[in-house]
Amino acid sequence: MTAYNAVRFKVKPGRDEEFVAAHRKANPNWSGFVKGALVKTGDRSYCFVGEWKDFGSIVAARSEMIGLLDSMRDLLEDLGHGLGLTDPVSGEAVVELTA
C-alpha cells in the first residue's frame, strides 16, 4: 500500500536559498521511493512530502533520510513547542485523490 512521509522545517533567516539548493542536490536513491516535493508553506517555512511504494520502504530508508537531514541541520531553526528542528510524520495512504 502506498505510503507518504512529510517533514516540516523552518529555515534560519537568510538561508532559504541554501536550503532549497541542498534539496535540489539531494539524490534520494532509496529503495521504494517514488517521488517527493519540497513545498514553501510560508516565510522561511517548508514541508517535504515523499511518496513511497509502501511503509516498509520508509522504515528501511530512515537512517539515510536522517543522514540527508544531518547535512542541512545548520540551516534550520528550532520549531518551538518542544519539536526541535523538524516535525516528521509518515504513514500508509487511506485515501488517494486524482484529477
Phi, psi and chi 1 to 4 in degrees:
 res  aa     phi    psi   chi1   chi2   chi3   chi4
   1 MET       -  134.8 -179.5  175.7  -67.3      -
   2 THR   -55.9  141.2  -56.2      -      -      -
   3 ALA  -130.7  160.3      -      -      -      -
   4 TYR  -135.9  149.4  -67.0   85.7      -      -
   5 ASN  -125.9  148.8   73.0  -47.5      -      -
   6 ALA  -137.6  137.4      -      -      -      -
   7 VAL  -132.9  127.1 -176.4      -      -      -
   8 ARG   -98.5  138.9 -168.4  166.0   56.6   98.9
   9 PHE  -134.0  154.8  -49.9   92.4      -      -
  10 LYS  -128.0  125.1 -176.4  147.9 -176.0  118.0
  11 VAL   -92.3  142.6  177.9      -      -      -
  12 LYS   -60.2  150.1  -70.4  178.3 -179.5  174.3
  13 PRO   -53.7  134.2  -24.9   34.0      -      -
  14 GLY    78.6    5.5      -      -      -      -
  15 ARG  -112.2    6.7  -50.8  -66.6  -61.5  -89.6
  16 ASP   -55.2  -49.1  -71.3   75.2      -      -
  17 GLU   -59.6  -41.4  -72.2 -177.3   30.3      -
  18 GLU   -63.4  -41.8  -70.6  173.8   79.8      -
  19 PHE   -63.6  -46.7 -177.9   71.6      -      -
  20 VAL   -64.8  -42.6  172.1      -      -      -
  21 ALA   -60.9  -39.4      -      -      -      -
  22 ALA   -61.4  -37.1      -      -      -      -
  23 HIS   -72.8  -36.0  -81.0   82.1      -      -
  24 ARG   -64.1  -34.3  -75.8 -167.3  177.5  117.3
  25 LYS   -80.7  -16.4  -69.0 -179.1 -153.4  170.6
  26 ALA   -59.8  145.3      -      -      -      -
  27 ASN  -123.5   79.0 -174.3   17.3      -      -
  28 PRO   -75.0   76.3   29.3  -33.2      -      -
  29 ASN   -88.3   41.6 -127.1    0.2      -      -
  30 TRP   -88.7  137.1  -51.5  -47.7      -      -
  31 SER   -59.4  127.8  178.6      -      -      -
  32 GLY    89.7   -9.1      -      -      -      -
  33 PHE   -75.1  126.1 -177.9   74.1      -      -
  34 VAL   -95.2  -56.5  176.9      -      -      -
  35 LYS  -167.3  166.4   64.3 -178.2  178.3  178.3
  36 GLY  -151.4  165.9      -      -      -      -
  37 ALA  -145.7  137.9      -      -      -      -
  38 LEU   -96.0  122.5 -178.7   64.0      -      -
  39 VAL  -114.7  127.9 -179.7      -      -      -
  40 LYS   -82.9  118.9 -174.9  168.3  176.6   70.7
  41 THR  -107.3   -3.5   59.2      -      -      -
  42 GLY   169.9 -168.9      -      -      -      -
  43 ASP   -64.3  110.4 -177.6   39.5      -      -
  44 ARG    64.0   13.5  -61.1 -174.6  -64.5  119.6
  45 SER  -110.5  135.3  -64.5      -      -      -
  46 TYR  -140.3  159.0  -64.7   84.4      -      -
  47 CYS  -139.7  132.1 -177.4      -      -      -
  48 PHE  -101.4  131.2 -179.6   84.9      -      -
  49 VAL  -121.9  125.7 -179.8      -      -      -
  50 GLY  -117.4  141.8      -      -      -      -
  51 GLU  -105.5  136.1  179.6 -178.8  -15.1      -
  52 TRP  -130.8  154.1  -62.2   77.4      -      -
  53 LYS   -59.0  -41.5 -176.8  178.9  114.0 -176.0
  54 ASP  -162.0  169.2   54.3   38.4      -      -
  55 PHE   -65.2  -34.7 -170.2   72.5      -      -
  56 GLY   -58.4  -32.8      -      -      -      -
  57 SER   -65.8  -37.8  -62.4      -      -      -
  58 ILE   -63.4  -47.7  -66.6  174.4      -      -
  59 VAL   -58.6  -45.1  172.7      -      -      -
  60 ALA   -65.6  -27.8      -      -      -      -
  61 ALA   -96.1    0.4      -      -      -      -
  62 ARG   -56.0  -45.1  -83.0 -169.4 -177.8  141.5
  63 SER   -64.6  -36.1   63.6      -      -      -
  64 GLU   -70.4  -37.6  -68.0  170.5  -70.7      -
  65 MET   -64.9  -39.5  -72.0 -171.1  -75.5      -
  66 ILE   -63.9  -38.3  -69.3  168.3      -      -
  67 GLY   -60.2  -41.8      -      -      -      -
  68 LEU   -64.4  -43.8  177.3   59.2      -      -
  69 LEU   -60.9  -40.5  175.0   61.5      -      -
  70 ASP   -56.8  -32.1  -73.4  -15.1      -      -
  71 SER   -72.1  -10.9   71.9      -      -      -
  72 MET  -129.8   11.6   58.4 -176.3   85.3      -
  73 ARG   -57.7  -34.6  -77.8 -173.0 -167.1  -81.6
  74 ASP   -68.4  -10.5   64.3  -43.9      -      -
  75 LEU   -90.2   -9.9  -56.1  174.3      -      -
  76 LEU  -101.1  149.7  -58.0  176.3      -      -
  77 GLU  -107.7  146.0 -170.7  172.7  -77.8      -
  78 ASP   -59.3  134.3 -167.2  -66.3      -      -
  79 LEU   -76.3  -15.2  -67.3  168.9      -      -
  80 GLY    83.0 -179.6      -      -      -      -
  81 HIS    55.7   27.7  -51.0  -70.3      -      -
  82 GLY    76.9   10.1      -      -      -      -
  83 LEU   -79.7  -30.3  -68.9  172.1      -      -
  84 GLY    86.9 -149.3      -      -      -      -
  85 LEU   -83.8  -20.1  -63.3  177.1      -      -
  86 THR  -138.3  160.8   62.7      -      -      -
  87 ASP  -130.2   83.1 -176.6   14.0      -      -
  88 PRO   -91.5  145.0   31.8  -33.0      -      -
  89 VAL  -142.8  156.6  -67.0      -      -      -
  90 SER  -158.7  158.6   60.0      -      -      -
  91 GLY   174.3  176.4      -      -      -      -
  92 GLU   -82.7  144.9  -66.9 -179.2  -28.3      -
  93 ALA   -67.7  136.9      -      -      -      -
  94 VAL  -110.2  -21.8  -66.1      -      -      -
  95 VAL  -146.4  133.2  175.1      -      -      -
  96 GLU  -125.4  135.4  -69.0 -175.1  -55.8      -
  97 LEU  -113.7  143.2  -55.7  172.9      -      -
  98 THR  -133.1  159.6   58.4      -      -      -
  99 ALA   -72.7      -      -      -      -      -
